[in-house]
Amino acid sequence: MRIIAGTYRSRVLAAPPGMATRPTSDRLRETLFNVLAPRMESAAFLDLYAGSGAVGLEALSRGAGSVTFVERAQPALKALRANLAALGIASGFRVQAGSIAPFLRNSGGNVFDVVFLDPPYDAETEYETVLGLLGGAAAGALAPGAVVVAEHRRKRRLEDAYGTLMRSRLLEQGDAALSFYAGSGR
């Protein structure tokens, strides 16, 4: 696993041991950031279920203004912090240890331009919970024109709408898929 492009291009990243964390493949991350490229300059990026931080670190490498990593698993947090240290990143990020739903409900006025979520595949209900919050009670965490991207199994179909969030694009690659959502009326 490595950073694909930008300031930290080709730098290798550590992943937590075991199968509990499933890193986003290099190829899928490249596809994701090819789509997000016009939005990345100075963006406030939220990496939910951050794992090793590969997606958020890619965002920083490609010019995001700030990244908030949210993760609760201790092995993943350890790998994330090790990756930040190995890359020499000392600012422009925040690591929030804990569960996603409470973070979104109490985001402290933080507003994000891009939100990426990739729950563990065995936590299928997390998609409905998190997308439902972002399209409802936690919609205030989204900046006008924000995009929410959910990585999921290709065979796992997400809804076209979650509250005010409407799917605008679906990209499929191998066994994985990326669903892009935007707030209606934003």
Secondary structure, 3 states (H helix, E strand, C coil): CECCCCCCCCCECCCCCCCCCCCCCHHHHHHHHHHHHHHHCCCEEEEECCCCCHHHHHHHHCCCCEEEEEECCHHHHHHHHHHHHHHCCCCCEEEEECCHHHHHHCCCCCCEEEEEECCCCCCCHHHHHHHHHHCCCCHHHEEEEEEEEEEEECCCCCCCEECCEEEEEEEEECCEEEEEEEECCC
